[in-house]
Amino acid sequence: NRQTRVSLFDPFDVDLDAMDDAGGAAIKSPMHGKLVALMVQAGDAVSKGQKVAVLEAMKMEHALVAPRDGLVAEVIGDVGAQVGEGARVVVLAEG
């Protein structure tokens, strides 16, 4: 008497829940893991779909991509750090 829902994960889909009141967007970790690479710094311009970070979880690498065009307002965390599910990794500003 248990139901399980299975769905495909689309990394290019815009997460509207990540949008904040100022029009910015937070790129969040989809699961617990280790941050193995950061491809951007604060002030960098990014385009929709651009890889901004790589997370290693369950012995697999997961690319974190920009949900829209913008400027990187903040990079949270360091390479090698553990991040939790839903943790903000990169914050985009309007740009």
C-alpha positions as CSV (number, residue, x, y, z in Angstrom):
1,N,0.0,0.0,0.0
2,R,2.8,2.4,-0.9
3,Q,3.0,4.6,-4.0
4,T,6.3,5.8,-5.6
5,R,6.5,8.7,-8.0
6,V,9.4,8.6,-10.6
7,S,10.1,11.5,-12.8
8,L,13.0,12.7,-15.0
9,F,15.3,15.5,-13.8
10,D,15.8,18.3,-16.3
11,P,18.8,20.5,-15.2
12,F,17.8,23.2,-17.7
13,D,14.4,23.7,-16.2
14,V,14.1,27.0,-14.4
15,D,13.4,26.6,-10.7
16,L,10.8,29.3,-9.9
17,D,11.1,28.5,-6.2
18,A,14.7,29.7,-6.3
19,M,13.6,33.2,-7.4
20,D,13.9,35.8,-4.6
21,D,12.0,39.0,-4.2
22,A,14.8,41.1,-5.8
23,G,14.6,39.2,-9.0
24,G,17.7,37.1,-8.3
25,A,18.0,33.4,-8.4
26,A,19.8,30.8,-6.3
27,I,21.3,27.8,-7.9
28,K,20.8,25.1,-5.3
29,S,22.3,21.6,-4.7
30,P,19.9,18.9,-5.8
31,M,21.2,16.5,-3.2
32,H,23.9,16.1,-0.5
33,G,27.4,15.9,-1.9
34,K,30.9,17.4,-2.3
35,L,31.5,20.5,-4.3
36,V,34.3,19.5,-6.7
37,A,34.5,22.5,-9.1
38,L,33.3,26.1,-9.3
39,M,33.4,27.6,-12.8
40,V,32.3,31.2,-11.9
41,Q,33.3,34.0,-9.5
42,A,31.2,36.9,-8.2
43,G,30.8,39.5,-10.9
44,D,30.9,37.0,-13.8
45,A,28.2,37.1,-16.5
46,V,26.5,33.8,-17.2
47,S,24.0,32.6,-19.8
48,K,21.1,30.2,-19.4
49,G,22.3,26.6,-19.3
50,Q,26.0,27.5,-18.6
51,K,27.7,25.2,-16.1
52,V,28.5,27.1,-12.9
53,A,29.6,24.3,-10.5
54,V,30.0,20.5,-10.3
55,L,28.7,18.4,-7.4
56,E,29.9,14.9,-6.7
57,A,27.2,12.7,-5.1
58,M,26.8,8.9,-5.0
59,K,30.1,8.5,-7.0
60,M,28.6,10.6,-9.9
61,E,29.2,14.1,-10.9
62,H,26.2,16.5,-11.3
63,A,26.5,19.8,-13.2
64,L,24.8,22.8,-11.7
65,V,23.7,25.1,-14.4
66,A,22.4,28.7,-14.6
67,P,18.6,28.8,-14.9
68,R,18.7,32.1,-16.8
69,D,21.1,34.8,-18.0
70,G,22.5,37.1,-15.3
71,L,25.4,38.2,-13.2
72,V,26.9,36.1,-10.4
73,A,26.1,38.0,-7.2
74,E,27.6,35.5,-4.8
75,V,29.4,32.2,-4.7
76,I,28.7,30.3,-1.5
77,G,31.0,27.4,-0.5
78,D,34.5,26.3,-1.4
79,V,35.8,23.5,-3.6
80,G,36.0,20.4,-1.5
81,A,33.2,21.5,0.9
82,Q,30.2,19.3,1.6
83,V,26.8,20.8,0.8
84,G,23.4,19.7,1.8
85,E,20.3,19.1,-0.3
86,G,18.8,22.4,-1.3
87,A,21.8,24.4,-0.2
88,R,22.5,27.6,-2.2
89,V,25.8,27.3,-4.2
90,V,25.6,30.3,-6.5
91,V,23.3,33.4,-6.4
92,L,22.5,35.3,-9.6
93,A,21.5,38.9,-9.8
94,E,19.5,40.6,-12.5
95,G,21.7,41.3,-15.4
